[in-house]
């Protein structure tokens, strides 16, 4: 088969000592970047672009860039689990259950299921990328504006309904995120919205600022307000269960189906021209919570809530490469920077790239297999080291978080005003925690709000203002019906229980009436 031959040639290129060293450098640097809140792979690759100008062969540069991206996906889960501070927006869903596991003394298990799940999903998605890149790229083009609008509605409604203690609080959190996401110039008319006369806000609020503010700064203020400045105890085992490495047998049995389901969600969503990792990670978390036999553990540290989203997160990266390589469409900030790198080397991603630059493309795909193994070998031995973070004195740990958060925001913008804005959002995140408002819907509102508005406007333009087109397309209608189901799902068990209780009472009364 021609694909196998091309892939073997790609391995031959990657396994050259120089390229192998660049792959190792990329995954190590990416892991470190993923751990630091606010910096992210897009900024790192952008900063390294000038360094690659001197590369005689662009293959090595793209192998290193892919390693940075993959490594950041791994590293972002570490701080999400340990200190509830995602390094990347795609790691927000992991923080929901992962941090609760760490607080219960299960940090090692949470980090292990994240690392192994990332490896499993990354390998599956890379195999899919190898064989179905072109067909899936063609399928992704068939998605139209109404379908994207319905998809964003499904993502926001499902997360809002199933995360948090109250639907009302979840909706208020979502509205807060939508408000922040719509700040800036209107994409259609160019008019400023919610900028309050501040020119800096014309470009909107960067997602890095929102993530750092709500999580790093908000979590730090919340911890200080609670007076939790003591060291947290880390229990190496749970219930004395038999263990195989870092995970118990029960953990393995609960994790591996979630890894497969997360991979099945992440890859196709990554291939969509308006894709990315945020939507599949939240949908994976929602699905795992809905179908779990241990639903009572969700919110207190359910391992499926870490395994599924992390698998979806890493699987989506290989999916993101499908529209980038086959259509020339970047679906994330990092993919956009990689597209710029292609153009710097006078390469144009698209349907002809597999023919004109076959060696580079297959070396890039082969580097994903190699980088995946490198990351597993790098991260599993470091689990014991990462867990030691929980034993750092709280004042030193959270002082360090504030320092890195501030440096991350300033490095991304080089503007002191945006640092102050991050702290302002951090105060909002602090009050949300104090009054038990879920953070995840706010983040999703910031990320998906602009996309939802853009796709709705595009739908209205195409249909001449006729909204019925959203419910006449089978795909968009199916997605909206799924959103409606997600909205009523949390209330369904209580409603059914009440109906059963009422029916039992009625039967009881009828029995007494018959006796009379």
N, C-alpha and C positions, 0 to 999 in steps of 0.2 A: 504494500500500500504506500502511495506517494507521501502521505502525511507522516508515516512512521520514518521513512527515509529522511524527510526534511527535519523531523524532530531530532533524529540521531545526529545529523549534521550540526544542529543547534547545540546539542550537548557537547559535541567536539569543540565548538567555539567557546562555550562557557567554561569548560574544564581546563582551558589553557591557564597557566599559572597567573598571568596578569589579570584576566577576567575573573578568575576565582577569588583573587585578592580583593578586587573591586566589589564583588558580590558580598564577601564577608564584611568589608568596610560599610557597605550600604545597609545591611541588616543590623549591624551593631549600632551604627549612627541612628538608624530609624527607630530602633528600640529605645535608645536614650531620648530621642526627640519625642517619642510617643509618651514617655513617662512625664516629661515636662509639660505642665498645662499652658496652653496658649500659643505655642510655637507652631507645631504641626508640620506634616510632610511638605505641604505646598510651599511654605516659606523657606524650608530647608533646601528644597530642590531649586527654588528661585535664587537663593543665595549662592548655590554651588554652580549655577549655570555659567558664570564667567570663568570658573576654573576649568570647565570642560571645553572651552574654546581652543585650547592647545592640544586636545585629543586628535590624533591623526585619524583614528577610526571611531565613529560615534557609537559603535556597538558597546564598548566598555562603559561609556557614559550612561546609556540606557539600562544596562545591567545594574549599575550602581543606583540609578534612580528608582528602578523597580524594587531593589532591596530596601531602600529608604521607605518607600510607600508601604511595603509589606511589614517592615519592622515597626513602623509607626502604628499600624493596625494592632500588632501584638502588644506594643508598649502602652497603648492607650488604656488597655484593660487594667493595668497594674495599679495605677493611682485611682482608677474608678473603684476597684475592689478595696484597696487598703485605706484610702483617706477620702473617698467619695468625691474625688476631683478628676473628672474625665480629661485625658489629654487631648481627645478628639471628640467632635460632636457625635460620631458614630458609636462612641463608647458610653453614651448617656444611659442607654437601656441596661447595659451591664451593671452600672452603678446601683440600680434599684435593688437588686437582690445580692449582688456581689459584696457590697459594703456591709449589708446585714449579716452575711455569712462571716465576714472578717470580725465583726463585733461579737459574734457568738463563738469566736475562737476557731473558725473554719477557713481562715485565710489561705492555708496551703491547698485545701481542696478546691476553693474557688479559683485560685491562680492556676492550678493544674488542669481543671476542666476547661478553663479559658484557653490555655496554651495547647492542649491536646485537641480541643475542638477546633481551634484555629488551623492546626496542622491538617486535621482530617478534612475540614471544609475547603481549605486552601488547595489540597491535593485533588479533591473531587472536582472543584471548579476549574482547576488548571487543565485537568483531563478533558472536561467539557469544552473549555476554550480551545484546546488543541483540535478537537474533532468537529465542533459545531459553530465555530466563530462566524463563518460566512452565512450559513443558514439562519442563525439567530439574529445576526445583524440585519438581514432582509426582513425577518418577522417583526423586529422592533420598529421598523419604519411604518408599519401599518397602524400603530397607535396614533390616535388623533386627539385633538384638544379636549373634546368632551370626556374621553377616557382618562386623560391625565387629571382633569378636574375631579372626576368621580373617585379616582385613586387617592388623591390628596384628602378628600372628604373622608374616605374609609380609614385612612391612616390616623387622622386627627380624632375622629369620633371613637374609634376602637380603643386608642390609648387613653383618651380622656375618660371613657366610661369604665375602663377596667383597672386604671391605676389610681390609687388614692382612696381615702376613706369616704368621700362623698362626691356624687356627680356634680353638684352645684359648685363645690370648690374646684373640681377639675375643669369645669367650663369657665370659671372665672380665671383660672390659671391660663387656659388656652387663649382667652380673650386678651389677657395681658401680653402673651407672646405675639398674637396677631397684631396688636397695637405697635409693639416694638418692631416687628417685621415690616410694617407698612410705612415706617418713618423714612423720609427721603423724597426724591423727585418721583413724581408719577411717571411710570414707564411709557404711558400713551400720550399724555398732554405736556409733560415736562414741568408741571406745577409742583412746588414744594408742599409736602404733607407732614403735619405734626413736627415741623422743624423748629417752631417757636422763634423764628428769626435767626437761628444759629446756622451760619453757612456750612460749618463742619458736618452737620447732619444731612446735608443735601445728598450725600452718597449713601445714606442709610447707616444702620448700626451693624458693624461687622459681627459675624457669628462668633468669632474668637472672643470678642469683648463680652458677648452675652454668656458664653460658656464659662469663661473665667470668672465673670461677675457672679453668676447664679451659683456656681459650684465652688470654686476655690475660695473666693472672698466670702460668699454667703455662708458656706460651711464653717469657715474659720470664725466668723462672727457668732454663729450659732453655738459652736463649741465653747467659745469664751463666755457667752452669756449663760450657758448651762453650768459653767464652772467645772467642766470635765477636763481638767488639766493633768490628771494622773495617767499613768501608763495603763494601757489596756492589756489584760491577760490574754495570751494566745494559747489555746488548748490544742495540742498536736493531734489528738484523736477525738472521735465522737462516739459515745456509747460503747467504747471498747470493741468496735466491730473489726472484723478481719480486714486487713488492708493489703492492697497490691500496689506498692509504690506510694504515690501521693493520694490516691483515691481508694476508698473502701469498695468492696464488691457491690454494695448497694448504690454507691455513687456512680460506679461504672454502668450499672444496669439502668439508672435513671438518666445518665448523660448521653450515652451513645445514640439513642433514638433522637434526642434533641439536636445532637450534632448533625445528623443526616437531614432532619427537617429544616434546620437552619441553613444548611448548604442548599437545599432545594428551594428555599425562599430567596437567599441572597444572590445567587448567580443570575437568574432571570431578571430580577429587579435591577441589578447592576447593568444589564445590557440595554435597558430602556434609555432612549436619548434624554430623558429627564430623570434619570435614575439617581444612583448614589447609594450610600450604605445606611442612611438614617431611617428611611421608610421600612426596609426589610428587617432591621434590628428591632424596631418597635413592634412591627407586626409579629415577628417571631416571639417576642416576649408575651404579647397578648394571646397568641395561639397557645403557647406553653401553659400559661395561667388558666386558660379556658379548659384545656383537655387534661390537665394534670390530676392524678389521683391524690395528690398531696396539696390540694389548693389552699388548705389552711396554713401552709408554710409560706405562701407568697406574701411578701411584705415583711417576713422575718428571716429570709435567707433560704429560698428554694434553689437547689442547684440547677434545675432545668432553666430557671430564669437567667442563669449565667451562661450555660452551655449553648442554648439556642441562639441568643443574640450575638454571642461572640463568633459562632460558626457562620451566621448570616453576614456579619461584619466582614470577615475575611473572604467569604465566597463572593461577596459583591465586588471585591477588588478585581478579580479575574473577569467578572462580568463587565466592569467599567472599561476594560481593555477592548472589548468587542466593538462597541460603537467608535472608540478612539481609533483603532487600527483599520476597521472595515469601512467606516463612514467619515472619519475625520471629525467626529463630534465628541467633545469632552463633556462628561456628565458629572464632574466634580472639580473642585478648585485645583487639586493636584493633577488631574488629567489635563486641565487647561494649561498648566505650567509645562507638562510633558509635551503637549501639542506645540507650545512655543519652542521647546527644545528641538522637536522634529524640524520645525521651520528654520531654526538657526543652522541646522546641518543640511539645509536645502532638500528636505524630505517632506512629501505631502501625504499624510495618512489618508487612506481611502481604498476603494475596491482594487486599485492597481498596485498597492503597496506590497502585497504578497508576491507579486510578479517582479516589480522593479527593485525591491530591497528584501528579497526572500531570506538572505543570510541573517540580516539584522532582526527581522521579525521572529524567525524561529530560534535565534539565540536568546531573544527577550523572553519568549515562551519557555524555553528550556531553563532559563535562569530562575523562573518561578518555582520549578520543581526543586532546584538546588537551594534556593533561598529559603524555601519552606522547611527543608531538612535542617539547614543551618539554624533557623530560628528556634526549632524545637530543641536542638542540641544546646543552644545558648540559653533558652529560657527555663527549661526544666531544672537544671542544676542551680539556677539563681533563685528558685522559689524560696529556699530557706533564707537566703540573703534578703529578699524582698520582705518576707514576713517580719524580719528584725525591725523594719520601719515602724511597726506598731509598738515596739518597745523603746523607741526614741521618746524622750520627755516631751510631753505635749507642747509646752511653750516653744521649744526649739523647732519641733516639727512644723507647727502652724506658722511660726515666724518665717521658716524657710519657704512654706507654700506661698505666703504673701509676697516674698521677695521674687520667687520665680514667676508668679502670676503677673506681678508688676513688670518685670523684665520682658515676659512674653508678649504682653500687650504693647509695650513700648517698642519692642523689636518689630512687631507687625505693622505699626503705624508711624513710629518716630514722632508721636504727637502726645504731649502731656495731657491735653484735653480729653483724649480717648482713655487715658489711664484714669482720670477723674470720673469719666462716664462709666467705666468698668466698676469702680468703687460704688457709684450711685446704684447701678444694677445689683451689685453685691448686697447693698442695704435692702433692696427689694427682696432679694433671695433670702436674706436673714428673716424678714417679717413673714415671708411665705412659710418658712420652716417653723417659726414660732407659733403660727396659727394653723399648722398642718395642711397647707396647700401643697399639692404635688408639684414638683419642679418639671417633670418630663413633658406635660402638655404645653407648658410655656415655651420650652425649647423647640418642640415640634411646631408650635405656632410661628415662631420666628423663622424656622427653616422652610416650612411649607406654605406659609401665608402668602408671600410674594408669588410663588409658583401657582398657587390656587387662583389668585386674582388674575394672573397673566393668562392662564388657560381658560378661565371663564370669559375674559374679555375676547380672547381669540375665538372662542366658541360663538359668542354673540356676533362677532364680525362676520364669521363664515356663514352663520344662519340668518343674517339680517335681523338680529334682535330676537329671534325665536328660541326661547329657552327649552321648548319641548324636545329639541334635538338631543338633549342630555338623557331623556328617558326613552327615546325611540331607538337609540343604538343599543343592541343587545349587551355589549361589553360594559358600557357605562351604566346601564340599568342594573346589571348584575352587581356591580361594585356598590351602587347606591343602596340596593336591597341588603347587601352584606353589612353596610354601615348602619342601616336601620336595625338589623338583628343585633349588632354589637351594642347599640344604644340600649336596647331592652334586655339584653342578656343578663346583666347583673341583678335585675329585679325578678327574673323568671323563677329561680328556685324558691324565693320567698312567696311569690304569687301562687305557685303550684302547691306549696306547703299550706298556705291559707285555704286554697280551694279544697285540698284533701281534708283539712280539719273541718271545714264547713260541711263537706259531704258526709263526713263521719258523724257530725252533730245531727245532721238531718236524718241520717239512718237511725241514729240513737232515738230521736224523737218519734220517728215512725214506728220503731219497735215498741216503745212505750204505748203509743196510740193503739197498736194492734192488741196489746195485752189488755188495755182497758175495754 
